[in-house]
């Protein structure tokens, strides 16, 4: 029998490279150690937070914001995050999304023209980049909002696993 871990909402306050302004994004996290203020991120950030799903982080209660506020990442999961905006209204992203899902990526849609994607640490990032490159021209814009050290290494190796 598995025990459900307690989930909480945490505020992430940061300068978004996507929106080019300071935003507050509310994301779900599992409690790892409430006494020490350690949590594990469970949502995919939509606007460029420097954190990925399953990363552990420190958060404290902030009176001004009336909630838990992210302070710093304490343990990287090795996962990465990318966001995609569909700029061609005629373009159907379904094939591209299926290709990402076949690699093991998880997609959370904000709407039918914008989504965020978790790239798990075990996915070879050059394969993700190849899918982006195949679909990008005049159809979409994407941003690698958080690339883990592992995925940065994948890019340095190019197409070689």
C-alpha positions in Angstrom: 0.0 0.0 0.0 1.5 3.4 -1.1 1.2 6.4 1.1 0.2 9.7 -0.6 2.7 12.4 0.2 1.4 15.8 1.2 1.3 18.3 -1.5 1.5 22.1 -1.1 1.4 25.2 -3.3 4.6 27.1 -3.5 5.1 30.6 -5.0 8.0 31.1 -7.4 8.8 34.7 -7.8 11.3 35.5 -10.6 12.1 37.5 -13.7 10.6 35.5 -16.5 12.8 35.4 -19.7 9.6 34.3 -21.5 7.4 37.2 -20.5 10.3 39.6 -19.8 8.8 40.7 -16.5 8.7 39.6 -12.9 6.0 37.1 -12.3 4.7 34.9 -9.5 3.9 31.3 -10.6 2.1 29.0 -8.2 3.3 25.4 -8.5 2.6 22.1 -6.7 5.3 20.4 -4.6 5.5 17.4 -2.4 6.7 17.8 1.2 10.1 16.2 1.7 10.9 17.6 5.1 8.5 20.2 6.3 10.5 21.0 9.4 13.6 21.9 7.2 11.4 23.5 4.5 12.4 21.0 1.8 10.0 20.3 -1.0 10.0 18.5 -4.4 8.6 20.2 -7.4 5.7 18.3 -9.1 4.5 20.8 -11.8 6.3 21.9 -14.9 7.0 25.7 -14.7 5.4 27.6 -17.6 7.3 30.9 -17.6 11.0 30.2 -17.1 11.7 29.4 -13.5 15.3 28.0 -13.0 14.0 24.7 -11.7 12.7 21.4 -13.1 10.2 18.8 -12.0 11.4 16.5 -9.2 14.1 19.0 -8.1 14.2 19.5 -4.4 14.2 23.0 -3.0 14.0 25.1 0.1 11.0 27.3 0.7 9.9 29.4 3.6 6.6 31.1 4.6 6.5 34.7 3.3 4.1 37.0 5.1 4.0 39.5 2.3 3.0 36.9 -0.2 0.9 34.9 2.3 2.4 31.6 1.3 5.4 29.4 0.9 8.0 31.1 -1.3 10.8 29.3 -3.2 14.3 30.2 -1.9 16.8 27.9 -3.6 17.2 24.5 -5.3 18.9 22.1 -3.0 19.1 18.9 -5.1 18.8 18.6 -8.9 16.8 15.8 -10.4 18.7 16.0 -13.7 15.4 16.8 -15.5 15.1 19.8 -17.8 12.2 22.1 -19.0 11.4 23.6 -22.3 8.4 25.7 -23.4 6.9 25.9 -26.8 4.7 28.6 -28.5 2.9 27.7 -31.7 3.2 30.7 -34.0 1.6 29.3 -37.2 -2.1 29.0 -36.7 -2.3 26.4 -39.5 0.3 24.1 -37.8 -1.0 21.1 -35.9 1.6 20.2 -33.2 0.1 16.7 -32.6 2.9 14.7 -34.4 5.6 16.7 -32.6 4.0 16.2 -29.2 3.6 12.5 -29.9 7.3 12.3 -30.8 8.3 14.0 -27.5 6.0 11.7 -25.5 7.6 8.6 -27.2 10.9 9.8 -25.9 9.4 9.9 -22.4 8.8 13.6 -22.1 5.7 14.9 -20.2 3.7 17.8 -21.7 1.5 20.2 -19.8 -0.6 22.5 -22.1 -1.5 26.0 -21.0 -3.7 26.3 -24.1 -3.7 25.0 -27.7 -0.8 27.3 -28.7 1.5 27.1 -25.7 2.9 24.2 -23.6 5.6 23.4 -21.2 7.6 20.1 -21.3 9.6 18.1 -18.8 12.6 16.3 -20.3 13.6 13.5 -17.9 17.2 13.0 -17.1 17.3 9.6 -19.0 16.3 11.2 -22.3 19.2 12.0 -24.6 18.7 15.7 -25.2 20.1 15.8 -28.8 17.0 13.7 -29.8 14.7 16.4 -28.3 16.7 19.1 -30.1 16.3 17.3 -33.4 12.5 17.2 -33.0 12.5 20.9 -32.3 14.7 21.6 -35.3 12.5 19.5 -37.5 9.3 21.4 -36.6 10.5 24.8 -35.8 10.7 26.7 -39.2 7.8 29.1 -39.4 5.7 26.9 -37.0 6.9 27.4 -33.5 9.3 29.1 -31.2 10.8 27.3 -28.2 12.9 28.1 -25.2 15.1 25.8 -23.2 14.1 27.5 -19.9 16.1 25.1 -17.7 18.7 22.7 -19.0 20.2 20.3 -16.4 23.9 19.7 -16.4 23.2 16.2 -17.9 21.3 17.6 -20.8 23.9 20.4 -21.4 26.5 17.5 -21.6 24.3 15.8 -24.2 24.4 18.9 -26.4 28.2 19.1 -26.1 28.4 15.5 -27.3 26.2 16.4 -30.3 24.4 13.4 -31.8 26.5 10.8 -30.0 24.9 9.0 -27.0 
